[in-house]
Amino acid sequence: MNRDDLVRLRKVRDLMDRDYASPLDVPALAQAALMSPGHFSRSFRAAYGETPYSYLMTRRIERAKALLRNGDLSVTDVCFAVGCTSLGSFSTRFTELVGESPSAYRARSHDEAAAIPACIAKIHTRPVRNGEANAAGRPLA
């Protein structure tokens, strides 16, 4: 992969980080990267170790965890606030990445994280697939 492709992929990844709640799909992301959808998907996976969809959903679940910890919004409201359009798909993906349902995550106490600086908490609460979390010896957040 050449340097120009990596620069374009980084810009698109930054776009996903910033606009995670927007309706983003592979063709739109590929267009932003000036690549065909197939080439974009293959290149993104080669560069970042996961598909564009998986990366975007991880960002969305990461933000959903923060909203659920606050407890101000319902699970349905959080689902739509982070850019998901299906409550079922959101709940399934959340459970897959976090290890518990959004409702269970929202219901339990998160007081222990209140004293941790946000930059540190973000590192330890980033959702990962359960297999990856267990393989790394990392507790599920």
matplotlib code that plots the C-alpha trace (Angstrom):
import matplotlib.pyplot as plt

x = [0.0, 1.4, 1.7, -1.1, -3.5, -2.5, -3.1, -6.5, -7.4, -6.4, -8.5, -11.5, -10.9, -10.8, -14.1, -15.6, -14.3, -15.8, -19.1, -19.9, -23.6, -24.0, -25.3, -22.0, -21.6, -18.8, -19.5, -19.6, -16.4, -14.7, -15.6, -14.1, -10.9, -11.0, -11.1, -13.5, -15.6, -13.8, -10.3, -11.2, -12.6, -9.5, -7.1, -8.8, -8.7, -5.1, -4.2, -6.3, -7.0, -10.8, -13.4, -14.7, -18.1, -16.5, -14.4, -17.5, -19.6, -16.8, -16.8, -20.6, -20.6, -17.8, -20.0, -23.1, -21.3, -20.6, -24.2, -25.5, -23.2, -24.8, -28.2, -30.1, -31.3, -33.1, -31.4, -33.5, -32.6, -28.9, -29.2, -30.4, -28.1, -25.0, -26.2, -27.7, -31.0, -32.0, -32.4, -32.0, -28.7, -27.4, -28.2, -26.7, -23.5, -23.3, -23.6, -21.1, -18.5, -19.2, -20.3, -23.6, -26.8, -27.1, -29.9, -27.7, -24.8, -27.0, -28.5, -25.2, -23.2, -20.3, -19.2, -15.7, -15.0, -16.0, -12.6, -10.6, -9.6, -11.6, -8.5, -7.5, -11.1, -11.5, -8.5, -10.0, -13.6, -13.0, -15.1, -13.4, -14.8, -15.1, -12.5, -10.0, -10.6, -10.2, -7.2, -5.5, -6.3, -8.3, -11.4, -14.6, -15.5]
y = [0.0, 3.4, 6.4, 8.3, 5.5, 5.5, 9.3, 9.0, 6.1, 8.1, 11.0, 8.7, 7.1, 10.6, 11.3, 8.2, 9.2, 12.7, 11.9, 8.5, 9.5, 10.3, 7.8, 6.5, 3.5, 1.9, 3.5, 7.0, 6.4, 4.9, 8.0, 10.2, 8.1, 8.4, 4.6, 2.0, 0.4, -3.0, -1.5, 0.8, -2.1, -4.3, -1.4, -0.3, -3.8, -4.2, -0.9, -1.1, -4.8, -4.5, -3.7, -0.1, -1.2, -2.9, 0.2, 2.5, 0.3, 0.3, 4.1, 4.1, 1.6, 3.5, 6.7, 4.7, 3.5, 7.1, 8.1, 5.0, 5.7, 9.1, 7.5, 10.5, 8.7, 5.5, 2.7, 3.5, 7.2, 6.2, 3.8, 6.6, 9.3, 7.3, 6.8, 3.3, 2.8, -0.6, -1.2, -4.9, -4.6, -2.0, -4.2, -7.3, -5.5, -3.8, -7.1, -8.7, -6.0, -5.2, -8.5, -7.3, -5.8, -2.0, -2.1, -4.1, -1.8, 1.3, -0.2, -1.1, 1.4, 3.2, 5.2, 3.6, 5.3, 8.8, 9.6, 8.5, 11.2, 10.9, 10.3, 7.3, 6.0, 6.1, 3.7, 1.2, 1.4, 1.1, -1.8, -4.8, -8.1, -10.5, -12.9, -10.2, -8.9, -12.3, -13.2, -10.0, -10.7, -7.4, -7.2, -6.4, -2.8]
z = [0.0, -0.9, 1.2, -0.5, 0.2, 3.9, 4.1, 2.5, 4.8, 7.8, 6.7, 6.3, 9.7, 11.2, 9.4, 11.0, 14.4, 14.0, 12.2, 13.7, 14.2, 10.5, 8.0, 6.7, 4.4, 2.5, -0.9, 0.7, 2.7, -0.4, -2.3, 0.4, 0.1, -3.7, -4.0, -5.2, -2.5, -2.8, -2.8, 0.1, 2.2, 1.5, 2.1, 5.3, 6.7, 5.8, 7.4, 10.6, 11.1, 10.9, 8.3, 8.0, 9.3, 12.4, 13.1, 12.8, 15.0, 17.6, 17.6, 17.9, 20.8, 22.5, 22.4, 23.4, 26.5, 27.6, 27.0, 28.9, 31.9, 32.2, 32.4, 30.9, 27.8, 27.1, 25.2, 22.2, 22.3, 22.7, 19.7, 17.4, 18.9, 17.9, 14.3, 14.5, 12.7, 14.2, 17.9, 17.5, 15.5, 18.0, 21.0, 19.4, 18.5, 21.9, 23.7, 21.3, 22.0, 25.7, 27.0, 28.4, 27.0, 26.8, 29.4, 31.8, 31.2, 31.8, 35.0, 36.8, 38.8, 37.0, 40.1, 40.0, 36.7, 37.9, 39.5, 36.4, 33.9, 30.7, 28.6, 30.7, 31.0, 27.2, 26.8, 29.3, 28.2, 24.4, 23.3, 21.7, 20.5, 23.5, 22.0, 21.7, 25.2, 26.7, 24.6, 25.8, 29.4, 29.4, 31.6, 29.8, 30.4]

ax = plt.figure().add_subplot(projection="3d")
ax.plot(x, y, z, "-o")
ax.set_aspect("equal")
plt.show()
